[in-house]
Each structure stands twice: as C-alpha cells, then as structure tokens.
Amino acid sequence: MSKPTITSRAHPLWLAYVLHRLSGIGLALFLPLHFLLLGQALHGAAALDAGLQFSEMFVFKLAEFGLVFLLAVHLFGGLRLMAMEWLPWTPPQKTLAALATATSFAVACLFFMKAI
C-alpha cells in the first residue's frame, strides 16, 4: 500500500502562508485610513487634534494592537517566504519559522500591554 499524500493545507506552515496574505490585506486596508488621518494636518492643528482624539479610545488601542500584530506577522512571514525560496529547509528550520510567528504575536502583545 502506498502512503497517503498530504495536501498543502495539511502542512503546518500553511497557516503561516495564510497569515502572511491576510496581514498584507489588513495593512492595505489600514493605509488609506492612516493617510486620511494624517491629511487632517493639512487643515490645521485643530483638525489634526480632533482626529487624534480617537487614539484615546480603547477600541483604537485595540486596533493599534492589531496593526502591530499585522506588521510583525507580515515581516516574519516575508522573511519566512524568502528563506523558503532561497534556502534548503530542514525540519528544525521549519520549527524556527513557527517560532517566528509566535514571536510576532508576543511582540504585538507587549505593545498592546504598553498601550493600555
């Protein structure tokens, strides 16, 4: 009997692939809002200050946590992708890639704790 084949979605690093793509989409959605807020400075300091008042709300701090998490995941995901393309992978290196994802989550949590 032959061994059953494993589909790509059953591979542990498939989650890293999905997180990298979703974090890129999330960042692409964030940037227009960020530029809109920064554009308030063109209308004077009072308009910018009014826009920045939102940053004191808890939901905004939660969104900042999400942003830092997305940035960290996208960074580590991009590094993982480059390493997969350019380096021969061994099982311990695959474990390190999963550790990099966990590290990105920990860094985002630390920023979130500081923001609260």
MMTF fields as JSON, N, C-alpha, C and O atoms, coordinates in Angstrom:
{
  "mmtfVersion": "1.0.0",
  "mmtfProducer": "UNKNOWN",
  "numBonds": 463,
  "numAtoms": 464,
  "numGroups": 116,
  "numChains": 1,
  "numModels": 1,
  "chainsPerModel": [1],
  "groupsPerChain": [116],
  "chainIdList": ["A"],
  "bondAtomList": [4, 2, 8, 6, 12, 10, 16, 14, 20, 18, 24, 22, 28, 26, 32, 30, 36, 34, 40, 38, 44, 42, 48, 46, 52, 50, 56, 54, 60, 58, 64, 62, 68, 66, 72, 70, 76, 74, 80, 78, 84, 82, 88, 86, 92, 90, 96, 94, 100, 98, 104, 102, 108, 106, 112, 110, 116, 114, 120, 118, 124, 122, 128, 126, 132, 130, 136, 134, 140, 138, 144, 142, 148, 146, 152, 150, 156, 154, 160, 158, 164, 162, 168, 166, 172, 170, 176, 174, 180, 178, 184, 182, 188, 186, 192, 190, 196, 194, 200, 198, 204, 202, 208, 206, 212, 210, 216, 214, 220, 218, 224, 222, 228, 226, 232, 230, 236, 234, 240, 238, 244, 242, 248, 246, 252, 250, 256, 254, 260, 258, 264, 262, 268, 266, 272, 270, 276, 274, 280, 278, 284, 282, 288, 286, 292, 290, 296, 294, 300, 298, 304, 302, 308, 306, 312, 310, 316, 314, 320, 318, 324, 322, 328, 326, 332, 330, 336, 334, 340, 338, 344, 342, 348, 346, 352, 350, 356, 354, 360, 358, 364, 362, 368, 366, 372, 370, 376, 374, 380, 378, 384, 382, 388, 386, 392, 390, 396, 394, 400, 398, 404, 402, 408, 406, 412, 410, 416, 414, 420, 418, 424, 422, 428, 426, 432, 430, 436, 434, 440, 438, 444, 442, 448, 446, 452, 450, 456, 454, 460, 458],
  "bondOrderList": [1, 1, 1, 1, 1, 1, 1, 1, 1, 1, 1, 1, 1, 1, 1, 1, 1, 1, 1, 1, 1, 1, 1, 1, 1, 1, 1, 1, 1, 1, 1, 1, 1, 1, 1, 1, 1, 1, 1, 1, 1, 1, 1, 1, 1, 1, 1, 1, 1, 1, 1, 1, 1, 1, 1, 1, 1, 1, 1, 1, 1, 1, 1, 1, 1, 1, 1, 1, 1, 1, 1, 1, 1, 1, 1, 1, 1, 1, 1, 1, 1, 1, 1, 1, 1, 1, 1, 1, 1, 1, 1, 1, 1, 1, 1, 1, 1, 1, 1, 1, 1, 1, 1, 1, 1, 1, 1, 1, 1, 1, 1, 1, 1, 1, 1],
  "groupList": [{"groupName": "MET", "atomNameList": ["N", "CA", "C", "O"], "elementList": ["N", "C", "C", "O"], "formalChargeList": [0, 0, 0, 0], "bondAtomList": [1, 0, 2, 1, 3, 2], "bondOrderList": [1, 1, 2], "singleLetterCode": "M", "chemCompType": "L-PEPTIDE LINKING"}, {"groupName": "SER", "atomNameList": ["N", "CA", "C", "O"], "elementList": ["N", "C", "C", "O"], "formalChargeList": [0, 0, 0, 0], "bondAtomList": [1, 0, 2, 1, 3, 2], "bondOrderList": [1, 1, 2], "singleLetterCode": "S", "chemCompType": "L-PEPTIDE LINKING"}, {"groupName": "LYS", "atomNameList": ["N", "CA", "C", "O"], "elementList": ["N", "C", "C", "O"], "formalChargeList": [0, 0, 0, 0], "bondAtomList": [1, 0, 2, 1, 3, 2], "bondOrderList": [1, 1, 2], "singleLetterCode": "K", "chemCompType": "L-PEPTIDE LINKING"}, {"groupName": "PRO", "atomNameList": ["N", "CA", "C", "O"], "elementList": ["N", "C", "C", "O"], "formalChargeList": [0, 0, 0, 0], "bondAtomList": [1, 0, 2, 1, 3, 2], "bondOrderList": [1, 1, 2], "singleLetterCode": "P", "chemCompType": "L-PEPTIDE LINKING"}, {"groupName": "THR", "atomNameList": ["N", "CA", "C", "O"], "elementList": ["N", "C", "C", "O"], "formalChargeList": [0, 0, 0, 0], "bondAtomList": [1, 0, 2, 1, 3, 2], "bondOrderList": [1, 1, 2], "singleLetterCode": "T", "chemCompType": "L-PEPTIDE LINKING"}, {"groupName": "ILE", "atomNameList": ["N", "CA", "C", "O"], "elementList": ["N", "C", "C", "O"], "formalChargeList": [0, 0, 0, 0], "bondAtomList": [1, 0, 2, 1, 3, 2], "bondOrderList": [1, 1, 2], "singleLetterCode": "I", "chemCompType": "L-PEPTIDE LINKING"}, {"groupName": "ARG", "atomNameList": ["N", "CA", "C", "O"], "elementList": ["N", "C", "C", "O"], "formalChargeList": [0, 0, 0, 0], "bondAtomList": [1, 0, 2, 1, 3, 2], "bondOrderList": [1, 1, 2], "singleLetterCode": "R", "chemCompType": "L-PEPTIDE LINKING"}, {"groupName": "ALA", "atomNameList": ["N", "CA", "C", "O"], "elementList": ["N", "C", "C", "O"], "formalChargeList": [0, 0, 0, 0], "bondAtomList": [1, 0, 2, 1, 3, 2], "bondOrderList": [1, 1, 2], "singleLetterCode": "A", "chemCompType": "L-PEPTIDE LINKING"}, {"groupName": "HIS", "atomNameList": ["N", "CA", "C", "O"], "elementList": ["N", "C", "C", "O"], "formalChargeList": [0, 0, 0, 0], "bondAtomList": [1, 0, 2, 1, 3, 2], "bondOrderList": [1, 1, 2], "singleLetterCode": "H", "chemCompType": "L-PEPTIDE LINKING"}, {"groupName": "LEU", "atomNameList": ["N", "CA", "C", "O"], "elementList": ["N", "C", "C", "O"], "formalChargeList": [0, 0, 0, 0], "bondAtomList": [1, 0, 2, 1, 3, 2], "bondOrderList": [1, 1, 2], "singleLetterCode": "L", "chemCompType": "L-PEPTIDE LINKING"}, {"groupName": "TRP", "atomNameList": ["N", "CA", "C", "O"], "elementList": ["N", "C", "C", "O"], "formalChargeList": [0, 0, 0, 0], "bondAtomList": [1, 0, 2, 1, 3, 2], "bondOrderList": [1, 1, 2], "singleLetterCode": "W", "chemCompType": "L-PEPTIDE LINKING"}, {"groupName": "TYR", "atomNameList": ["N", "CA", "C", "O"], "elementList": ["N", "C", "C", "O"], "formalChargeList": [0, 0, 0, 0], "bondAtomList": [1, 0, 2, 1, 3, 2], "bondOrderList": [1, 1, 2], "singleLetterCode": "Y", "chemCompType": "L-PEPTIDE LINKING"}, {"groupName": "VAL", "atomNameList": ["N", "CA", "C", "O"], "elementList": ["N", "C", "C", "O"], "formalChargeList": [0, 0, 0, 0], "bondAtomList": [1, 0, 2, 1, 3, 2], "bondOrderList": [1, 1, 2], "singleLetterCode": "V", "chemCompType": "L-PEPTIDE LINKING"}, {"groupName": "GLY", "atomNameList": ["N", "CA", "C", "O"], "elementList": ["N", "C", "C", "O"], "formalChargeList": [0, 0, 0, 0], "bondAtomList": [1, 0, 2, 1, 3, 2], "bondOrderList": [1, 1, 2], "singleLetterCode": "G", "chemCompType": "PEPTIDE LINKING"}, {"groupName": "PHE", "atomNameList": ["N", "CA", "C", "O"], "elementList": ["N", "C", "C", "O"], "formalChargeList": [0, 0, 0, 0], "bondAtomList": [1, 0, 2, 1, 3, 2], "bondOrderList": [1, 1, 2], "singleLetterCode": "F", "chemCompType": "L-PEPTIDE LINKING"}, {"groupName": "GLN", "atomNameList": ["N", "CA", "C", "O"], "elementList": ["N", "C", "C", "O"], "formalChargeList": [0, 0, 0, 0], "bondAtomList": [1, 0, 2, 1, 3, 2], "bondOrderList": [1, 1, 2], "singleLetterCode": "Q", "chemCompType": "L-PEPTIDE LINKING"}, {"groupName": "ASP", "atomNameList": ["N", "CA", "C", "O"], "elementList": ["N", "C", "C", "O"], "formalChargeList": [0, 0, 0, 0], "bondAtomList": [1, 0, 2, 1, 3, 2], "bondOrderList": [1, 1, 2], "singleLetterCode": "D", "chemCompType": "L-PEPTIDE LINKING"}, {"groupName": "GLU", "atomNameList": ["N", "CA", "C", "O"], "elementList": ["N", "C", "C", "O"], "formalChargeList": [0, 0, 0, 0], "bondAtomList": [1, 0, 2, 1, 3, 2], "bondOrderList": [1, 1, 2], "singleLetterCode": "E", "chemCompType": "L-PEPTIDE LINKING"}, {"groupName": "CYS", "atomNameList": ["N", "CA", "C", "O"], "elementList": ["N", "C", "C", "O"], "formalChargeList": [0, 0, 0, 0], "bondAtomList": [1, 0, 2, 1, 3, 2], "bondOrderList": [1, 1, 2], "singleLetterCode": "C", "chemCompType": "L-PEPTIDE LINKING"}],
  "groupTypeList": [0, 1, 2, 3, 4, 5, 4, 1, 6, 7, 8, 3, 9, 10, 9, 7, 11, 12, 9, 8, 6, 9, 1, 13, 5, 13, 9, 7, 9, 14, 9, 3, 9, 8, 14, 9, 9, 9, 13, 15, 7, 9, 8, 13, 7, 7, 7, 9, 16, 7, 13, 9, 15, 14, 1, 17, 0, 14, 12, 14, 2, 9, 7, 17, 14, 13, 9, 12, 14, 9, 9, 7, 12, 8, 9, 14, 13, 13, 9, 6, 9, 0, 7, 0, 17, 10, 9, 3, 10, 4, 3, 3, 15, 2, 4, 9, 7, 7, 9, 7, 4, 7, 4, 1, 14, 7, 12, 7, 18, 9, 14, 14, 0, 2, 7, 5],
  "groupIdList": [1, 2, 3, 4, 5, 6, 7, 8, 9, 10, 11, 12, 13, 14, 15, 16, 17, 18, 19, 20, 21, 22, 23, 24, 25, 26, 27, 28, 29, 30, 31, 32, 33, 34, 35, 36, 37, 38, 39, 40, 41, 42, 43, 44, 45, 46, 47, 48, 49, 50, 51, 52, 53, 54, 55, 56, 57, 58, 59, 60, 61, 62, 63, 64, 65, 66, 67, 68, 69, 70, 71, 72, 73, 74, 75, 76, 77, 78, 79, 80, 81, 82, 83, 84, 85, 86, 87, 88, 89, 90, 91, 92, 93, 94, 95, 96, 97, 98, 99, 100, 101, 102, 103, 104, 105, 106, 107, 108, 109, 110, 111, 112, 113, 114, 115, 116],
  "secStructList": [7, 7, 7, 7, 7, 7, 7, 4, 4, 4, 1, 6, 6, 2, 2, 2, 2, 2, 2, 2, 2, 2, 2, 2, 2, 2, 2, 2, 2, 2, 2, 2, 2, 2, 2, 2, 2, 2, 2, 4, 4, 4, 4, 7, 2, 2, 2, 2, 2, 2, 2, 2, 4, 4, 4, 4, 1, 2, 2, 2, 2, 2, 2, 2, 2, 2, 2, 2, 2, 2, 2, 2, 2, 2, 2, 2, 2, 2, 2, 2, 2, 2, 2, 2, 2, 2, 1, 7, 7, 7, 2, 2, 2, 2, 2, 2, 2, 2, 2, 2, 2, 2, 2, 2, 2, 2, 2, 2, 2, 2, 2, 2, 2, 2, 2, 7],
  "xCoordList": [0.833, 0.0, 0.874, 1.921, 0.421, 1.177, 0.708, -0.42, 1.603, 1.327, 0.392, 0.564, -0.598, -1.474, -0.694, 0.178, -1.021, -0.342, -0.96, -2.154, -0.134, -0.584, -0.824, 0.043, -1.986, -2.265, -1.547, -1.131, -1.403, -0.671, -1.354, -0.678, -2.674, -3.376, -3.182, -3.429, -2.748, -2.483, -1.083, -0.763, -0.263, 1.101, 1.055, 0.29, 1.862, 1.824, 2.128, 1.603, 2.958, 3.301, 2.259, 2.411, 1.208, 0.138, -0.511, -0.9, -0.634, -1.186, -0.316, -0.833, 0.986, 1.883, 1.66, 1.682, 1.448, 1.163, -0.123, -0.163, -1.17, -2.457, -2.327, -2.84, -1.641, -1.469, -0.705, -1.011, 0.286, 1.049, 0.165, 0.241, -0.667, -1.566, -2.613, -2.878, -3.214, -4.245, -3.667, -4.317, -2.45, -1.842, -1.551, -1.685, -1.158, -0.937, -2.222, -2.217, -3.322, -4.623, -5.027, -5.503, -4.837, -5.176, -4.379, -4.922, -3.106, -2.272, -2.695, -2.684, -3.065, -3.521, -4.823, -5.053, -5.662, -6.898, -6.634, -7.357, -5.602, -5.281, -4.673, -4.985, -3.827, -3.077, -3.942, -3.608, -5.024, -5.844, -6.409, -6.484, -6.805, -7.31, -6.207, -6.44, -5.032, -3.884, -3.569, -3.343, -3.556, -3.277, -4.395, -4.138, -5.609, -6.73, -6.559, -6.779, -6.17, -5.946, -4.771, -4.853, -3.687, -2.539, -2.869, -2.307, -3.769, -4.186, -4.923, -5.035, -5.429, -6.097, -5.133, -5.559, -3.844, -2.843, -2.826, -2.437, -3.242, -3.277, -4.352, -4.305, -5.324, -6.41, -6.153, -7.026, -4.97, -4.608, -4.465, -4.887, -3.854, -3.582, -4.867, -4.927, -5.889, -7.147, -7.806, -8.332, -7.778, -8.375, -7.601, -8.201, -6.282, -5.475, -5.726, -5.873, -5.775, -6.047, -7.411, -7.558, -8.392, -9.72, -9.653, -10.296, -8.89, -8.738, -7.961, -8.256, -6.965, -6.137, -6.84, -6.379, -7.939, -8.685, -9.198, -9.415, -9.395, -9.837, -8.804, -9.143, -7.539, -6.489, -6.564, -5.866, -7.382, -7.532, -8.592, -8.691, -9.37, -10.424, -9.831, -8.843, -10.461, -9.962, -10.006, -9.088, -11.057, -11.18, -10.056, -9.605, -9.609, -8.5, -7.205, -6.395, -7.025, -5.827, -5.849, -4.806, -7.034, -7.161, -6.788, -6.14, -7.202, -6.852, -5.336, -4.746, -4.714, -3.259, -2.565, -1.565, -3.101, -2.565, -2.654, -1.699, -3.794, -3.977, -2.987, -2.451, -2.746, -1.817, -0.395, 0.292, 0.046, 1.395, 1.5, 2.524, 0.437, 0.441, 0.541, 1.314, -0.242, -0.198, 1.184, 1.7, 1.773, 3.115, 4.128, 4.952, 4.063, 5.009, 4.795, 5.758, 3.547, 3.257, 3.717, 4.293, 3.465, 3.852, 5.376, 5.915, 6.061, 7.527, 8.08, 8.875, 7.664, 8.193, 7.737, 8.477, 6.525, 6.052, 6.865, 7.176, 7.208, 8.043, 9.435, 9.995, 9.997, 11.314, 11.252, 12.159, 10.168, 9.989, 9.884, 10.474, 9.132, 8.948, 10.267, 10.571, 11.046, 12.349, 13.268, 13.993, 13.239, 14.093, 13.668, 14.514, 12.363, 11.894, 12.308, 12.601, 12.33, 12.69, 14.194, 14.628, 14.98, 16.41, 17.263, 18.429, 16.705, 17.495, 16.89, 15.672, 17.73, 17.181, 16.675, 17.398, 15.449, 14.825, 15.04, 14.977, 15.295, 15.347, 14.2, 13.658, 13.816, 12.731, 12.967, 12.021, 14.191, 14.382, 14.151, 13.68, 14.484, 14.253, 12.764, 12.323, 11.992, 10.543, 9.996, 9.066, 10.56, 10.168, 10.507, 9.731, 11.654, 12.029, 11.076, 10.808, 10.568, 9.593, 8.317, 7.734, 7.887, 6.706, 7.008, 6.132, 8.216, 8.625, 8.624, 8.284, 8.999, 8.979, 7.552, 7.335, 6.592, 5.192, 4.755, 4.082, 5.134, 4.793, 5.47, 4.884, 6.689, 7.405, 6.701, 6.619, 6.2, 5.493, 4.248, 3.921, 3.56, 2.389, 2.791, 2.104, 3.89, 4.354, 4.755, 4.452, 5.422, 5.816, 4.574, 4.521, 3.59, 2.354, 1.654, 1.114, 1.657, 1.021, 1.733, 1.087, 3.047, 3.793, 3.431, 3.254, 3.323, 2.927, 1.508, 1.213, 0.639, -0.738, -0.792, -1.525, -0.023, 0.012, 0.504, 0.0, 1.478, 2.007, 0.972, 0.909, 0.168, -0.83, -1.984, -2.605, -2.265, -3.379, -2.927, -3.696],
  "yCoordList": [-1.186, 0.0, 1.245, 1.304, 2.2, 3.446, 4.365, 4.283, 5.215, 6.172, 7.259, 7.702, 7.699, 8.772, 10.081, 10.39, 10.824, 12.104, 13.166, 13.14, 14.082, 15.181, 16.389, 16.779, 16.969, 18.167, 19.356, 19.313, 20.4, 21.571, 22.216, 22.801, 22.128, 22.742, 21.983, 22.523, 20.756, 19.981, 20.265, 19.868, 20.937, 21.256, 22.325, 23.283, 22.181, 23.157, 24.595, 25.534, 24.78, 26.146, 26.774, 27.926, 26.037, 26.62, 27.772, 28.768, 27.651, 28.738, 29.982, 31.096, 29.802, 30.95, 31.614, 32.84, 30.827, 31.355, 32.189, 33.299, 31.636, 32.345, 33.617, 34.664, 33.541, 34.74, 35.834, 37.017, 35.448, 36.448, 37.157, 38.376, 36.395, 37.005, 37.886, 38.994, 37.403, 38.186, 39.444, 40.489, 39.338, 40.527, 41.575, 42.771, 41.146, 42.09, 42.797, 44.003, 42.057, 42.672, 43.644, 44.744, 43.24, 44.127, 45.42, 46.494, 45.319, 46.518, 47.391, 48.618, 46.772, 47.551, 48.291, 49.382, 47.714, 48.385, 49.504, 50.499, 49.339, 50.336, 51.604, 52.709, 51.461, 52.609, 53.779, 54.916, 53.581, 54.742, 55.49, 56.719, 54.748, 55.409, 56.201, 57.295, 55.644, 56.324, 57.624, 58.665, 57.551, 58.752, 59.783, 60.987, 59.324, 60.238, 61.013, 62.224, 60.312, 60.977, 61.949, 63.072, 61.522, 62.424, 63.62, 64.701, 63.429, 64.527, 65.621, 66.746, 65.3, 66.316, 67.437, 68.56, 67.131, 68.149, 69.266, 70.392, 68.966, 69.981, 71.032, 72.139, 70.661, 71.584, 72.329, 73.046, 72.165, 72.888, 71.965, 70.808, 72.517, 71.737, 71.316, 70.225, 72.15, 71.821, 70.602, 69.732, 70.543, 69.396, 68.112, 67.053, 68.205, 67.038, 66.593, 65.4, 67.551, 67.211, 66.545, 65.619, 67.004, 66.388, 64.948, 64.065, 64.71, 63.351, 62.464, 61.276, 63.042, 62.268, 61.947, 61.086, 62.62, 62.313, 60.881, 60.288, 60.322, 58.934, 57.967, 56.861, 58.393, 57.491, 57.22, 56.334, 57.949, 57.718, 56.66, 56.2, 56.278, 55.294, 53.887, 53.588, 53.021, 51.655, 50.887, 50.129, 51.084, 50.359, 50.751, 49.929, 51.992, 52.443, 51.759, 51.346, 51.648, 50.97, 49.495, 48.898, 48.919, 47.544, 47.43, 46.468, 48.416, 48.433, 48.62, 48.041, 49.42, 49.579, 48.258, 47.924, 47.507, 46.17, 45.315, 44.631, 45.362, 44.598, 45.022, 44.185, 46.325, 46.833, 46.348, 45.899, 46.437, 45.973, 44.47, 43.984, 43.734, 42.301, 42.018, 41.157, 42.745, 42.54, 42.871, 42.153, 43.957, 44.318, 43.231, 42.85, 42.735, 41.705, 40.414, 39.792, 40.013, 38.787, 38.931, 38.003, 40.08, 40.274, 40.286, 39.739, 40.908, 40.92, 39.511, 39.09, 38.779, 37.429, 36.492, 35.595, 36.701, 35.886, 36.131, 35.195, 37.383, 37.701, 37.12, 36.616, 37.191, 36.583, 35.072, 34.47, 34.461, 33.017, 32.657, 31.677, 33.456, 33.19, 33.302, 32.468, 34.33, 34.468, 33.311, 32.801, 32.898, 31.782, 30.484, 29.676, 30.289, 29.073, 29.051, 27.991, 30.216, 30.275, 30.163, 29.599, 30.689, 30.79, 29.79, 29.589, 29.16, 28.258, 26.858, 26.707, 25.839, 24.488, 24.34, 24.636, 23.888, 23.801, 22.43, 21.4, 22.444, 21.222, 21.288, 22.37, 20.181, 20.226, 21.22, 21.895, 21.335, 22.338, 23.776, 24.628, 24.029, 25.372, 25.646, 26.781, 24.631, 24.804, 25.132, 25.929, 24.528, 24.831, 26.281, 26.963, 26.751, 28.144, 29.113, 30.198, 28.734, 29.579, 29.701, 30.781, 28.597, 28.649, 29.482, 30.198, 29.402, 30.205, 31.692, 32.523, 32.027, 33.43, 33.974, 35.132, 33.164, 33.593, 33.819, 34.804, 32.915, 33.078, 34.31, 35.001, 34.584, 35.766, 37.042, 38.007, 37.049, 38.238, 38.496, 39.647, 37.44, 37.596, 38.142, 39.006, 37.652, 38.125, 39.599, 40.351, 40.014, 41.419, 42.313, 43.379, 41.875, 42.647, 42.746, 43.799, 41.668, 41.69, 42.666, 43.356, 42.727, 43.663, 45.111, 45.932, 45.422, 46.782, 47.086, 48.204, 46.088, 46.273, 46.548, 47.433, 45.798, 45.995, 47.407, 48.043, 47.873, 49.214, 50.291, 51.341, 50.018, 50.99, 51.133, 52.192, 50.073, 50.12, 50.824, 50.985],
  "zCoordList": [0.0, 0.0, 0.0, 0.645, -0.721, -0.749, 0.377, 0.863, 0.752, 1.806, 1.266, 0.131, 2.064, 1.562, 1.426, 2.238, 0.403, 0.184, 1.077, 1.375, 1.487, 2.341, 1.454, 0.671, 1.578, 0.792, 1.4, 2.557, 0.632, 1.107, 2.301, 3.147, 2.393, 3.518, 4.821, 5.899, 4.729, 5.935, 6.479, 7.599, 5.71, 6.144, 7.233, 7.118, 8.288, 9.391, 8.967, 9.566, 7.957, 7.56, 6.641, 6.237, 6.308, 5.506, 6.262, 5.652, 7.584, 8.395, 8.282, 8.204, 8.272, 8.11, 6.758, 6.656, 5.738, 4.401, 4.418, 3.887, 5.035, 5.099, 5.921, 5.525, 7.071, 7.903, 7.169, 7.323, 6.374, 5.63, 4.613, 4.459, 3.923, 2.933, 3.6, 3.134, 4.692, 5.386, 6.038, 6.064, 6.559, 7.165, 6.096, 6.353, 4.912, 3.814, 3.423, 3.172, 3.37, 3.056, 4.157, 3.876, 5.411, 6.528, 6.508, 6.768, 6.202, 6.119, 4.948, 5.049, 3.848, 2.691, 3.003, 2.482, 3.835, 4.228, 5.24, 5.272, 6.06, 7.077, 6.474, 6.92, 5.489, 4.985, 4.523, 4.858, 3.779, 3.399, 4.61, 4.605, 5.646, 6.862, 7.557, 8.072, 7.562, 8.171, 7.425, 8.043, 6.108, 5.316, 5.452, 5.424, 5.597, 5.806, 7.112, 7.158, 8.16, 9.439, 9.356, 9.855, 8.729, 8.599, 7.71, 7.888, 6.763, 5.899, 6.649, 6.161, 7.837, 8.653, 9.044, 9.316, 9.07, 9.412, 8.371, 8.679, 7.155, 6.108, 6.371, 5.835, 7.21, 7.546, 8.846, 9.336, 9.404, 10.61, 11.811, 11.795, 12.852, 14.059, 14.757, 15.323, 14.729, 15.411, 14.759, 15.454, 13.447, 12.75, 13.052, 13.24, 13.098, 13.422, 14.857, 15.125, 15.779, 17.178, 17.341, 18.139, 16.6, 16.665, 16.166, 16.732, 15.126, 14.616, 15.568, 15.702, 16.232, 17.151, 18.464, 19.213, 18.752, 19.973, 19.953, 21.01, 18.77, 18.664, 19.236, 19.657, 19.248, 19.713, 21.21, 21.702, 21.939, 23.367, 23.675, 24.812, 22.688, 22.915, 22.968, 22.298, 23.787, 23.941, 22.624, 22.309, 21.87, 20.604, 19.642, 18.843, 19.718, 18.885, 19.322, 18.493, 20.654, 21.157, 20.774, 20.505, 20.754, 20.307, 18.828, 18.414, 18.043, 16.622, 16.437, 15.524, 17.297, 17.233, 17.514, 16.878, 18.472, 18.742, 17.48, 17.113, 16.832, 15.599, 14.528, 13.802, 14.431, 13.432, 13.702, 12.784, 14.949, 15.281, 15.036, 14.554, 15.371, 15.122, 13.625, 13.202, 12.823, 11.379, 10.813, 9.957, 11.297, 10.831, 11.183, 10.351, 12.415, 12.846, 12.066, 11.618, 11.904, 11.156, 9.711, 9.144, 9.121, 7.722, 7.578, 6.616, 8.53, 8.495, 8.599, 7.759, 9.627, 9.812, 8.698, 8.295, 8.204, 7.085, 5.83, 5.093, 5.585, 4.421, 4.544, 3.57, 5.747, 5.966, 5.782, 5.207, 6.276, 6.105, 4.629, 4.174, 3.894, 2.469, 1.711, 0.859, 2.022, 1.359, 1.717, 0.863, 2.975, 3.385, 2.695, 2.312, 2.537, 1.871, 0.405, -0.148, -0.216, -1.633, -1.859, -2.863, -0.947, -1.187, -0.416, -0.755, 0.613, 1.453, 1.458, 1.365, 1.566, 1.74, 3.183, 4.134, 3.331, 4.655, 5.28, 4.608, 6.578, 7.387, 8.387, 8.613, 8.988, 9.977, 11.131, 11.538, 11.672, 12.729, 12.237, 12.989, 10.982, 10.45, 10.302, 10.485, 9.977, 9.917, 11.294, 11.421, 12.316, 13.692, 14.024, 14.692, 13.563, 13.804, 13.105, 13.622, 11.949, 11.257, 12.076, 12.171, 12.665, 13.542, 14.781, 15.268, 15.294, 16.448, 16.104, 16.946, 14.883, 14.454, 14.456, 14.811, 14.071, 14.108, 15.547, 15.85, 16.425, 17.837, 18.429, 19.261, 18.008, 18.483, 18.037, 18.797, 16.818, 16.332, 17.172, 17.462, 17.559, 18.416, 19.779, 20.325, 20.331, 21.639, 21.59, 22.517, 20.535, 20.398, 20.299, 20.912, 19.533, 19.416, 20.759, 21.1, 21.524, 22.858, 23.789, 24.577, 23.702, 24.555, 24.21, 25.109, 22.945, 22.538, 23.016, 23.437, 22.946, 23.38, 24.876, 25.317, 25.659, 27.116, 27.463, 28.389, 26.717, 26.969, 26.604, 27.243, 25.576, 25.126, 26.119, 26.206, 26.86, 27.824, 29.021, 29.969]
}
